[in-house]
Amino acid sequence: MTARPKITALYAECASPDSIRIEIKKARVVRDRWQRHVDGLARLLDTRLGQIEAGTWPDTTEEATR
C-alpha cells in the first residue's frame, strides 16, 4: 500500500516533536489500513476453508464455469 519512509540521520537529529508526532500519526493510519486488509484476508481464508471442508468450493456448476 505505502512504502515505509526511511528515517534519515538528518531527520533523526533535527525533527521537531511536532514533526515526529505527525509521522507517528501517518504511520498509524497506514498500519490500521494494512490491519483491515489482513483482517479481510483472514475472513476470506476462514470462509474458503469452510467451503472446502463442506465440499462447496470450487463451484463446479455449469453456470459458474461460464
C-alpha positions, 0 to 999 in steps of 0.5 A, a space after each residue: 500500500 505505502 512504502 515505509 519512509 526511511 528515517 534519515 540521520 538528518 531527520 533523526 537529529 533535527 525533527 521537531 516533536 511536532 514533526 515526529 508526532 505527525 509521522 507517528 500519526 501517518 504511520 498509524 493510519 497506514 498500519 490500521 489500513 494494512 490491519 483491515 486488509 489482513 483482517 479481510 484476508 483472514 475472513 476470506 481464508 476462514 470462509 474458503 476453508 469452510 467451503 472446502 471442508 463442506 465440499 462447496 468450493 470450487 463451484 463446479 456448476 455449469 453456470 459458474 464455469 461460464 
